[in-house]
Amino acid sequence: MLSNRESARRSRKRKQEHLGKLEEEIQQLKRDKQQLQESNQMLSQQYNSVSDHNKRLCEENERIKDELRFLRTELHSIGGEFELRFKVSGAADVVKK
């Protein structure tokens, strides 16, 4: 009977130790979860910031492309007029010599 009681006591002690370890693990997992949530929030904010910046850069890029197309058109138009005036004035012959 004594050894049965002793066995039960050891079993209760092991069970208590196991519960203690599980409780420690729960606390550690809660801390890890909190850290991951904070990290996720920070990364989410960074993503939003970078995404906004990227959007602004894309808009600026489109604006610059539009301006470049316009300037090329103007340059082509001016270049055509210059060529016409250049040929009419006879300066083309001077340049060719």
PyRosetta script that sets phi, psi and omega in degrees:
from pyrosetta import init, pose_from_sequence

init()
pose = pose_from_sequence("MLSNRESARRSRKRKQEHLGKLEEEIQQLKRDKQQLQESNQMLSQQYNSVSDHNKRLCEENERIKDELRFLRTELHSIGGEFELRFKVSGAADVVKK")
pose.set_psi(1, -37.6)
pose.set_omega(1, 179.9)
pose.set_phi(2, -64.6)
pose.set_psi(2, -42.2)
pose.set_omega(2, -178.8)
pose.set_phi(3, -68.9)
pose.set_psi(3, -30.7)
pose.set_omega(3, 176.8)
pose.set_phi(4, -65.9)
pose.set_psi(4, -42.5)
pose.set_omega(4, 177.6)
pose.set_phi(5, -64.9)
pose.set_psi(5, -42.5)
pose.set_omega(5, 179.3)
pose.set_phi(6, -63.6)
pose.set_psi(6, -41.4)
pose.set_omega(6, 177.8)
pose.set_phi(7, -62.8)
pose.set_psi(7, -42.6)
pose.set_omega(7, 178.7)
pose.set_phi(8, -64.6)
pose.set_psi(8, -41.0)
pose.set_omega(8, 178.8)
pose.set_phi(9, -63.0)
pose.set_psi(9, -44.8)
pose.set_omega(9, 178.1)
pose.set_phi(10, -63.1)
pose.set_psi(10, -39.6)
pose.set_omega(10, 178.9)
pose.set_phi(11, -63.5)
pose.set_psi(11, -44.3)
pose.set_omega(11, 177.5)
pose.set_phi(12, -62.9)
pose.set_psi(12, -39.0)
pose.set_omega(12, 178.9)
pose.set_phi(13, -64.6)
pose.set_psi(13, -45.2)
pose.set_omega(13, 178.0)
pose.set_phi(14, -61.8)
pose.set_psi(14, -41.6)
pose.set_omega(14, 179.1)
pose.set_phi(15, -62.6)
pose.set_psi(15, -42.0)
pose.set_omega(15, 178.9)
pose.set_phi(16, -64.2)
pose.set_psi(16, -42.4)
pose.set_omega(16, 178.2)
pose.set_phi(17, -63.7)
pose.set_psi(17, -42.0)
pose.set_omega(17, 178.9)
pose.set_phi(18, -62.7)
pose.set_psi(18, -43.3)
pose.set_omega(18, 177.7)
pose.set_phi(19, -62.1)
pose.set_psi(19, -40.6)
pose.set_omega(19, 178.0)
pose.set_phi(20, -60.7)
pose.set_psi(20, -44.2)
pose.set_omega(20, 178.7)
pose.set_phi(21, -64.4)
pose.set_psi(21, -40.7)
pose.set_omega(21, 178.3)
pose.set_phi(22, -63.9)
pose.set_psi(22, -40.2)
pose.set_omega(22, 178.4)
pose.set_phi(23, -64.9)
pose.set_psi(23, -40.2)
pose.set_omega(23, 175.9)
pose.set_phi(24, -62.2)
pose.set_psi(24, -42.5)
pose.set_omega(24, 179.4)
pose.set_phi(25, -63.9)
pose.set_psi(25, -39.4)
pose.set_omega(25, 177.4)
pose.set_phi(26, -61.0)
pose.set_psi(26, -45.4)
pose.set_omega(26, 179.5)
pose.set_phi(27, -62.1)
pose.set_psi(27, -41.7)
pose.set_omega(27, 178.9)
pose.set_phi(28, -64.8)
pose.set_psi(28, -41.9)
pose.set_omega(28, 178.8)
pose.set_phi(29, -64.3)
pose.set_psi(29, -36.4)
pose.set_omega(29, 176.6)
pose.set_phi(30, -65.2)
pose.set_psi(30, -41.2)
pose.set_omega(30, 177.4)
pose.set_phi(31, -64.0)
pose.set_psi(31, -44.3)
pose.set_omega(31, 178.5)
pose.set_phi(32, -60.3)
pose.set_psi(32, -43.1)
pose.set_omega(32, 179.6)
pose.set_phi(33, -60.6)
pose.set_psi(33, -44.6)
pose.set_omega(33, 179.6)
pose.set_phi(34, -60.9)
pose.set_psi(34, -44.2)
pose.set_omega(34, 179.2)
pose.set_phi(35, -63.4)
pose.set_psi(35, -41.8)
pose.set_omega(35, 179.7)
pose.set_phi(36, -66.2)
pose.set_psi(36, -38.1)
pose.set_omega(36, 177.7)
pose.set_phi(37, -65.0)
pose.set_psi(37, -42.0)
pose.set_omega(37, 177.7)
pose.set_phi(38, -64.4)
pose.set_psi(38, -43.2)
pose.set_omega(38, 178.5)
pose.set_phi(39, -63.0)
pose.set_psi(39, -42.5)
pose.set_omega(39, 178.5)
pose.set_phi(40, -61.9)
pose.set_psi(40, -41.7)
pose.set_omega(40, 179.1)
pose.set_phi(41, -64.3)
pose.set_psi(41, -43.8)
pose.set_omega(41, 179.5)
pose.set_phi(42, -63.1)
pose.set_psi(42, -45.4)
pose.set_omega(42, 179.6)
pose.set_phi(43, -64.8)
pose.set_psi(43, -36.5)
pose.set_omega(43, 178.1)
pose.set_phi(44, -63.7)
pose.set_psi(44, -42.3)
pose.set_omega(44, 177.5)
pose.set_phi(45, -64.7)
pose.set_psi(45, -42.5)
pose.set_omega(45, 178.5)
pose.set_phi(46, -63.2)
pose.set_psi(46, -42.1)
pose.set_omega(46, 178.5)
pose.set_phi(47, -59.9)
pose.set_psi(47, -46.9)
pose.set_omega(47, -179.7)
pose.set_phi(48, -60.6)
pose.set_psi(48, -41.1)
pose.set_omega(48, 179.5)
pose.set_phi(49, -64.1)
pose.set_psi(49, -47.6)
pose.set_omega(49, -179.6)
pose.set_phi(50, -65.6)
pose.set_psi(50, -39.4)
pose.set_omega(50, 178.8)
pose.set_phi(51, -62.6)
pose.set_psi(51, -43.4)
pose.set_omega(51, 177.1)
pose.set_phi(52, -62.8)
pose.set_psi(52, -43.7)
pose.set_omega(52, 179.6)
pose.set_phi(53, -62.4)
pose.set_psi(53, -43.4)
pose.set_omega(53, 178.6)
pose.set_phi(54, -61.1)
pose.set_psi(54, -41.6)
pose.set_omega(54, 179.3)
pose.set_phi(55, -61.3)
pose.set_psi(55, -44.9)
pose.set_omega(55, 179.0)
pose.set_phi(56, -62.5)
pose.set_psi(56, -41.1)
pose.set_omega(56, 178.9)
pose.set_phi(57, -64.8)
pose.set_psi(57, -40.3)
pose.set_omega(57, 177.9)
pose.set_phi(58, -64.1)
pose.set_psi(58, -41.2)
pose.set_omega(58, 177.7)
pose.set_phi(59, -63.6)
pose.set_psi(59, -42.9)
pose.set_omega(59, 178.9)
pose.set_phi(60, -64.4)
pose.set_psi(60, -41.1)
pose.set_omega(60, 177.8)
pose.set_phi(61, -59.5)
pose.set_psi(61, -44.2)
pose.set_omega(61, 178.5)
pose.set_phi(62, -63.9)
pose.set_psi(62, -40.9)
pose.set_omega(62, 178.6)
pose.set_phi(63, -62.4)
pose.set_psi(63, -43.1)
pose.set_omega(63, -179.7)
pose.set_phi(64, -67.2)
pose.set_psi(64, -39.2)
pose.set_omega(64, 176.9)
pose.set_phi(65, -62.1)
pose.set_psi(65, -43.8)
pose.set_omega(65, 177.8)
pose.set_phi(66, -59.8)
pose.set_psi(66, -44.3)
pose.set_omega(66, -179.7)
pose.set_phi(67, -63.9)
pose.set_psi(67, -40.6)
pose.set_omega(67, 179.0)
pose.set_phi(68, -64.3)
pose.set_psi(68, -42.7)
pose.set_omega(68, 176.7)
pose.set_phi(69, -60.0)
pose.set_psi(69, -43.9)
pose.set_omega(69, 179.0)
pose.set_phi(70, -60.8)
pose.set_psi(70, -47.4)
pose.set_omega(70, -178.9)
pose.set_phi(71, -64.4)
pose.set_psi(71, -37.2)
pose.set_omega(71, 177.0)
pose.set_phi(72, -64.6)
pose.set_psi(72, -41.4)
pose.set_omega(72, 177.8)
pose.set_phi(73, -62.2)
pose.set_psi(73, -45.4)
pose.set_omega(73, 178.6)
pose.set_phi(74, -62.3)
pose.set_psi(74, -43.7)
pose.set_omega(74, -179.4)
pose.set_phi(75, -63.7)
pose.set_psi(75, -42.2)
pose.set_omega(75, 178.3)
pose.set_phi(76, -62.8)
pose.set_psi(76, -42.8)
pose.set_omega(76, 179.0)
pose.set_phi(77, -63.6)
pose.set_psi(77, -46.8)
pose.set_omega(77, 179.7)
pose.set_phi(78, -66.1)
pose.set_psi(78, -40.6)
pose.set_omega(78, 179.4)
pose.set_phi(79, -62.0)
pose.set_psi(79, -40.2)
pose.set_omega(79, 178.0)
pose.set_phi(80, -64.5)
pose.set_psi(80, -42.4)
pose.set_omega(80, 178.2)
pose.set_phi(81, -65.6)
pose.set_psi(81, -39.6)
pose.set_omega(81, -179.2)
pose.set_phi(82, -64.7)
pose.set_psi(82, -42.9)
pose.set_omega(82, 179.0)
pose.set_phi(83, -60.1)
pose.set_psi(83, -44.3)
pose.set_omega(83, -179.4)
pose.set_phi(84, -62.1)
pose.set_psi(84, -47.3)
pose.set_omega(84, 179.6)
pose.set_phi(85, -64.5)
pose.set_psi(85, -37.8)
pose.set_omega(85, -178.4)
pose.set_phi(86, -63.1)
pose.set_psi(86, -44.5)
pose.set_omega(86, -179.2)
pose.set_phi(87, -70.1)
pose.set_psi(87, -40.9)
pose.set_omega(87, -178.0)
pose.set_phi(88, -65.1)
pose.set_psi(88, -38.8)
pose.set_omega(88, -175.3)
pose.set_phi(89, -76.4)
pose.set_psi(89, -12.2)
pose.set_omega(89, 179.6)
pose.set_phi(90, 86.9)
pose.set_psi(90, 1.7)
pose.set_omega(90, 179.8)
pose.set_phi(91, -67.4)
pose.set_psi(91, -20.8)
pose.set_omega(91, 179.3)
pose.set_phi(92, -62.5)
pose.set_psi(92, -36.9)
pose.set_omega(92, 179.3)
pose.set_phi(93, -66.3)
pose.set_psi(93, -36.2)
pose.set_omega(93, -179.3)
pose.set_phi(94, -67.5)
pose.set_psi(94, -40.0)
pose.set_omega(94, -177.5)
pose.set_phi(95, -69.3)
pose.set_psi(95, -36.8)
pose.set_omega(95, -177.2)
pose.set_phi(96, -68.1)
pose.set_psi(96, -31.0)
pose.set_omega(96, -176.3)
pose.set_phi(97, -72.5)
pose.dump_pdb("model.pdb")
